[in-house]
Amino acid sequence: MRTAILGAGALGIIIGALMARNGKQVDLIDSYKENVDALNTNGATVTGNLSLHQAVKALTPEQLTGNYDLVILLTKQTANQEALTQFLPHLHKESVVCTLQNGIPEESVASYVGRERTIGGAVGFGATWLRPGVSELTSTMEAVEKFAFEIGEIDGVLRPRLEKVKDILSAAGGTTILTNLMGIRWAKLLMNATFSGMSATLNCSFRDVLADPKAMTCIAHIADETIKVCHGKGYRMVKMQGEDMESLELSSKADIPGKMEFYRRVWGRHNNKASMLQDLEKGKKTEIDYINGAVCRNGRECGIDTPFNDKVVELVKEAEARKGVNDFSYLIRFDDIIARAK
């Protein structure tokens, strides 16, 4: 399959480098010319929990020719309109666009490329873009080897094309095919809304959040709201990385201490700094509307209150507006809703 990674950022560099190392032909497509030039001149460089230097082929959208059989979509959802409209002439009738973006992007992607060409999936590891051509793997290699990707069809049907996509993705990491794509989407949304949301809100790493009891109280409520909204939409979360995210639902705040071991076990292997925080540091617009904002929006549709996710959205948008970052002292802004929580 002629394959493209659309969006050669933190994850795209690592996935492209691993695929190339393991013999897959893949083009890395990115609109940032300095990044493309660095990838072509110096190769893709991975640091952190993996040390890798790999020759790759990179292109800007203007340099595209011909059609692709598989497009692995890793741009921000905020760039969907521009990126997918520009790529559309390079798809044929049987092309597959596999969105591995954050949030629940399948319907948005399908609106540009067609529902019949759209599949989705979740990424089970994290990374930080350091500079053109260089990305840091912030999760363990165990996470990559076992839980890199979980993919499926929007309607849950097991079509043969899923095996072909699995073969390509498996060159970068462990890949599982699911029949409940929305179940994994909501599970991944929980993973992002909790620690990525708080990382962006407080300008810190996941481990900083894990180490602070008040921040973890907020995490527990963000997760609980996400689970309740998922159920309100008629979905059930499926296990992710072998873990049952639905076990984080709260009957009352008295349940919170009993959930802490779960959080340490699952998130302790990821020392990420959220991609949304990286965007704030660069003065860019974040994906907050597609992550915590998706919980809030769907909660309103279901009549379910989401005060902790609402606060994360509020604080991240404040930082966006001033083109800066917050700091850990912003945790005090949760005090009132913590006091009101039952």
N, C-alpha and C positions, 0 to 999 in steps of 0.2 A: 504494500500500500504506500503510495506517495503521501508522506506525512509532513504536516507543518505544526509547529508550536506557535500559536498566535499570542504574543506577549512574553518576551524573553526577559522577565524580571527575576525576582528572587527565586521563585519556584521554577520558572521556565528554563533558567540557566542550568539548574541542577538536573532537572528531568532531561533536558536536551543532552547534557554532557554524559549522563548515565546511558541514555539510549545509544548515543554515538559510540561510547566505549564498548557496548555490548553488541555492536554490529548493525544497528538499525540506521537506515538512511532518513534523516529528519532535517528540515529547514527551520531555523529559528527566525521568526518574523517579529520585528519590533520597530516602532515609529521613532525611537530615539537613536539618531544616526551615530552618535558617539558610542553607544552601546554596541550597535551592529559592527562598527569599524573595529572596536576592541575585540569582539568575538572572532572576527575574521582574521585579524592580525595576530592576536595573542592566544586564541583559543578560549574556551570556557574554563574558568578557574573556580574551584569549590574549596572552601576552607571550613573551619569549625570541626564538626564531628566526622567529616570526610575530607581527605586531602586528595584532590583530583585536578589534573590539568589535561584537557581534552580538546583536540582540534574539532571544530564544528563549522557548519555553513550557516551564515546569517544574512538576512535580507531586510531592507525596508519595504513597506507596502508598495512603494512605487517601482520596486525592482521585481515584483512578482511576475511570473510567466506561467502559462499552462494551468492545468487544474490539479487539485489535490483530492485524494481519496479520503483522507482523515485529517481533520483539523482539531487539535487539542487547544481549547480556548482557555487562556490564562490571563487575559486582560482584566482590568477592573470593570465591574458592571457599569460604572460611570462612563466607560468608553465604548459600550456596546454599539451604539448607533454608528459612530464613525468607523470603528474597526470592522464590524460585520458588513456594513454597506460597502466599504472599500474592498472587502475580501470576496463578496458575493460573485463577481465575474469569474472567480477561480474555483468555483464549485461546479460539479456536474450533477446529474440527476441522482446518482447513487452515493454521492459524497456523504460522509458522516461528520457532524460537528459534535464533539464531546466537550461539554462545558464542565470545567473543574473549578469554576469560580465560587467565591463565597456566596452565602445566602441561598436563595431559592430561585435561580436564574433561568430555569428551563423555558418557561413561557415567554420570557423576554427574548431569549435567543431564538426560539421558534418563530417569533413574530418577524424576524429578519430573514432567516434561512429556510423556514418551513418546518413544521412539526415532524414531517416524515424524515427529515435529515438530522434531527436533534436527539442526542442522548445526553445523560448527565452523570455526574459522579462527585465524590468527595475525596479530598486529599487528606491523608492522615499524618502528615509531618509538616514542620515549619521551617522557614528560611528567612534570611535577612539579606537584602540587596546592599552590597557594600560600595561598589563603584562600577563603571562600565566594564562588563565582562566578568565580574567577580561576585559570587554569592556565598553566603555562609550558611551551612546546614546547622540549624539550632536544635533539631531533634536528634535522638540517637539513631544510629544505623539500624538498630533493631526495629524501630518504628518504620523506617523506610522498607526494610526487607520483609516485614510482616504485614504492615498496614498502610502501604503507600496510597492505594486507590481502591475505591469501591464504586462500581459503575452499574448503570441499569437504564432501561427504557422508561419513558414517561408513563406509559400504560402498564408497565410491569411484564410485558411479554418477553420471553427469552428468544430473541431472534439470532440467527447465525452470526450477524455482524458483531455482536457483543464479544464472541470468541476471538474474532479478528482484532478488535480493539484491545482486548485483554492481552493478546500476544504482543502487541506493540508496547503497551504500558508496562508489561511485566519485565521488559528490558531495563526499566528504571526502578521497579520495586514491586512488592507483593500486591497483586490485584485480585479482587473478588467481584464476581457478578452477583447482583441482587435482583430479586423480583419486586422489592418494595423501595423504589428510588426515593419517594417522598419520605419514607421512614428514615432513610439514612440522611436525607437532606435536613430534616428537622433535628436529627441527632448531631450533625455537624454544625447546624445553626446554633445549637446549645453550646457546643464547644467554642464557637467564635464569639457568641454574645457574652459569655461569661468572662473568660480570661482575656480575649482580644479586646472586648469592650472595656474592661477595667484597666488593661494596660494602656489603652489610648486615653482613657479618662484621667489616669493618675501619672502618666509619663514614667512607666516602670516595666520591668520584665514580669513574666508569669511567676517566677520564683519569688519576686518581691510581694506579689499578691498572696501567694501561698503562705508566706511568713507572717502576714498581718491578720489577726483575728477579726477586726472590723471589716476589712476588705473581703475576707472570706464569708462573713455574714451576708454582705451584698451579693457575692457570687452565688451563695445558696439560694437567695431569693430570685436572682436573675434566672437561674436554672429552673426553679419551680414555676415561675411565670411562663417560661418557654414551653415546658412540658404541658402545662394546663392549656395554653393556646393551641399547641399541636393537637391535643385531644379535642379541643373545641372545633378545630377544622376537620375533624373526622379521621385523623391519622394516628398511628402508633409508631413510636420510634423503634428502630431495630438496633441490635447490638452494634457498637462501633469499637474497633480495636479489641473485640472480645468482651466489651463491657456494656452493661445495661444502663444506659443513661436515664431511663425512666425510674430507676431506683432512687434518683435524686429528688423526686417529687416530695413535697412536704405536706404533712397534715397540719402541722403548726410549727412555730419557730423552735419549739422544744426539740424537734427532730434534727436541728442543724449540727450539734456536736457529733452525732452519730454518722454524719455524712463525710466528715473530714478525712478519714482514712481513704475513702474512695477517691477524693480529689487529689490527695498526695500520691496515690498509686498511679492514677491516670495522667495527671498533668506534671508530675515530678520528672518525667522523662523529656519534657519540653521546656527549654529555657528561652522561649521566644520573646522577642519584642514585637508587638502586634504590627502588622503591615499598616493598619490605620494610624498608629503612632508614627511610623516611618513617614507616612504621608504628611502628618501634621508638622513633623520636623522640617519637611521640605516646603511647607506652606501650601500644600495641595489639598484639594477636596478629598474627603475620605469616603469609604463605602458604608458609613454608619447607617444611612437610610435603608441599606439592603441587608443589614445584620441586625443590630438591636432594633432599628426602625421597622424591620419586617415583623418582629415580635409585637411591637406596639400597634402597627397597622392591622395585623390580623387579629390582635386582641380586641381592638375596637369593633371589628366586624363581628366578633363572637360575643361581645359584651363582657369581656374578661379584663379586669384592671391589670396594668403592667407598670406600676410606679417606679420600680428599680430600673427597668429598661428605659422608661421615659427619662429618668434622671441621667443615665449614661448618654442618651441621645442629646439631651440639653447641654451637658458639659462638653461633649466633643464638638458640638456645633458652635459653642462659645469660642473654643480654641480655633476652630476653622475660621470664624469671623475675624479674629484678630491676627490670623496667620501665625499662630504660635502654638505652644504646648502648655498644659497645666502642670501641676506638680502634686506630690502625694498629699499635700495639705488639703487638696480639694475633696478628700474623703469626708471632711466635715459636712459637706453639702448633702450627704446621705443621712445625717443624724435624725432629722425629723421623720423620714419615712421608715427608718429602722425602729424608731420609738413607736410608730403607729402599727408596725407589722404584728400580725397575730400568730 
